Amino acid sequence: MTVTDEEIGELSDDAIAGAWRLWQRVRGHRYSLDDVATAREAVEARPDAQRVIDLGCGIGSVTLMVAYKLRDARVIAIEAQAISHELARRNLARNALTERVRLIHGDLRTVALEERADLITGTPPYFDPKKSSPSTDSQRTYARIEMRGGIEDYVAAGARLLAPGGRLVVCGDARRPDRAMAGAAAAGLDVIAKRDVVPRADKDALFTIWTFALRSDGEPRGEGTGTIAEHPPIVARTADGARTEDAHALRRFFDQPVNEDEAPSPRARARRAR
């Protein structure tokens, strides 16, 4: 399917990692905190990974960040939504990654691959299609709403493609940890680590980053068995709206500039005044 410039619309040109840059739609889906936090967690889970798969790669944000840090890794990126796939293709080309990253236009639930990966990533949508109104923009709809499945589908797909000793790192709705746990149990995975991500210090966690591994013994295990490492949460902003040291650390990890003297945003100051 050919996607035209008119369908894509206006693009912004944004930093992603080091000197690498990303085109993303001004009025469409844009990469955000969940992508950055998941990419760092994944790199730290398997810093020696040689084979990587990014499930539902969108416009290529996690793919680019992981490829930037793991310079020797070969990557497969899978995306079904047409506009996002086209932008991922362009973003890989502009950062000279077409030889190292193989981009597949397809549904992660049904794509057949012979490869097995040391590291698999995914940032699934987590809005229920029965309770959410689709956007008039198809790219936004598929990025936000579970039109092609949620975390359980990403976990199931990852389990099929994970090599022994590999790690699957996926983010999910912090309000529904049961879905990640049940998905792991059904797919034959152990949950080995989790980290909550909090957008503001005065808010609850928005999402959780889960790290899974293949069961070593091949036997079913109930929820709560084994050891799950609970990493300290990432808190992105203070209650006043200023970026925290956690947020600065994420930027430094991907060699992005940090303004440690940043003041709270005008919107945050206005909220506090009320």
N, C-alpha and C positions, 0 to 999 in steps of 0.2 A: 504494500500500500504506500503510495506516494503522499507525503505531507507537504503542503505548500507553505511558502513564507506567509501568505495571508492567513492561513489557519493558525500558524504559530503566533503571529502578532509581534508586538514590540518586545525586544529583548534587553535585559541588562547584562553587563559584563562585570563579573564579580570574582574576587579572589577566593580560592578554595584551599590551596596548600602551597606554601612557598611561592614560587613564581607562576604556578599553574593557575589557570583561570577557568571560569565556568559561565556559559551562557544560560540564562534562565528567563522565563517569561515574566514580564512586569505584571501581567494580570492573570497569571496562572500559578501552577505549583512551584514553590521555591524551597530550596533546601533549608534546614533549620537545625535546632539543637539536637533533636533525636538522631539526625544523620551524623553529626560531629561526635556526639558522645558514643554512639554505637561503633563508629569507625575506630575511635581510640581504644575502646574496650576490646574490640576484635584484634587489633594489632598487638595489644598487650597480652591477649590470651594465647596467641601463637606468633611471636615475633620472628620465628624461623620458618614460617609457612612458605612453601614453594608453589603450591597450587591453591588458588582462591576461587570461590564462586560467590557472586553477589546476586541474591534472589530478589527479583522485582527492583531492579537497579534505578528505576525512574530516569532522571536526567543525567545520572552518572556520578552523583556527589559522593556517595560512600565508595564506589568503585575507584574514583580518582584519589580520595584521601588514603585508602588502603594501598593502592598502587604506589602512591608517593612515598609512603613509609617503608613498604616492602619492595625494594627496587629489584630484587631478583625473582619475585613471584610472577607466575603466569596466572592470568585472571580470566574467568568466564563471567560475563554479565548478562542477565536475562531480564527482558522487559516486554510486556504485552501491549501496553497502551501506545498508540501510534505516535502521538506528538512527543511523549517522553522518550520513546525509542529513538526518534529522529534527533532530538536534542542530545541524547547520550552519544549517538554516532558522531555528531559534530564536535562535542566536547572531547571525546577521545581523540579525534583527528587533530584538533587544534593543540592538544598537549602531547602529540607525537606518541600515542599509545596504541595505535592500531596493530602494531606487530606483537605487542605483549598482552593486549586485552582482546578477547574474542566476544563480540556482542551478538546475542541471539534475540531475534524478535519472536517471542513465544510466551506461552503461559507456564509459569514455574511449576504448576501442578501436573503438567503433562509432558514437559520437555524431557526427552530421553537422552541421557549422556552416558558415555562409557567411562568418563573421567571420574575420579574420586578426589576430594579436596581435603587439604590439611586445615583449611579455614573457610567457613561459610558464613555469610552475613545476610541480614534482612531487616528492613524497617517497614513492617506491614502497616496498612491502615487499620484503624480500630474503632470505626463508627459502624454500628449495626445498620444494615440497609433497610431493615424493617422500621427503624426508629429515626432515620435521617432522611432529609430531603436532598436529592441529587442537585448538584450545581448545574447551571446552564452550560458550563464548560466541562467537557468530558474529562479533560486531564485532571482538573481539580476533583471531580467526582471519584475517579479511580484512585487518586492519591489519598483521599480521606475516608472513603466508605469501602467496606469489605465486599466489593462487587465480585472479586475473584477469590474470596476466602480471606481468613484472618490468620492469627498467629498459629493456630493448629495446622493450617495448610503449609505455612512456611516451615514449621518444625518437621512435618511429615516429609516434605520435599528435601529438606536438609539432611534428615536421617538417611534417606536413600542415597545421597551423594557424598556422605561423610566417610573419610578414610579412618581406619583404626588410629587412635591417638589424636584425631582431629578435634576441632572445636567449632561449634555452631553458636553464633552470637546474634541474637534477635531481640528487638525491643517490643514491648507490648503495654497495653493499658495497665497502669499501676493499680487501678481499682479492681482488676480481674486477674489476680495471680493464679487463680484456679484454672484458668484457661491454658496458661503456659505449662502448669504442672500436669494437667490432664493430657495436653498435647504430647508432652515428653513421654508420659507413661504409655500412651497408645503407639508411639513411634519407636519405642525401645531405646529411649535415651535417659540418661541421668542428668538432673539439674545439678551443676557443680558450683555455680556462682550467680549472684544477682546484685544489681545496683540500682537504687531508685534515683530518678532525676526530678529535681524540684525547680520549677521555673522561677519562683520568688520565695524568699525566706518566710513570708507570711501565708504561703499556700501549701496545699498538700502536694505530694508527688504526682507528677503528670504521667510519667511512664517509667517502666522498669526495664533494664537491660539484663537479659538472661543469657547465661553461658551453659551450653549443653555438651555432653560427650556420649559416645556410644557406651552402652552397658558392657562392662568388662566380663561379666559372667553369663550374659545372654538370658538370665532369668528375670521374670517380672518382679518389679519392686514397687511397693506401695508408696504413696505420697508421704513425705516426711522421713523416709529412710535415707541412710547415707548422710554425708556432710555437705551442706550448702554454704559456701563462703559468702557472707553478707558484707559486701564492700561498703564503705562509707558513701552516703548519698552525694551526688553532685547538686549543689545549689547554685543556680545560674545568676540570680540577682538578689540584692538585699531587699528588705521591705520598702526601702526608699526608691528602688528601681535601678540602682547602680550595679554594674557588673562586679561579681565577686572574684576572689582569687581562684575559685574553681573554674569560672568562665575564662579567666586569663590563662589558666593552665591548659585548657583545651586549645586555645588559640596558639599558645607557644608550642604545643605538641606538633601542630601542623605548620609551624614556622610562619605564623601570621603576626602582624604587629599588635602590640598591646598598649592601651592607654590606661595606665594604672591610676591616673588622677581624674578619670572620667566622673563627671557629676551625674546625679540622677536625671533622667529625662524630664522635659517639661510636663509630660503627661503624668509621670510619677509624682512630681512636686505638686501638681494640681490635685491629685487624689489625696495626698497627705494633708493639704490645706483644708480639704473638706472634712 
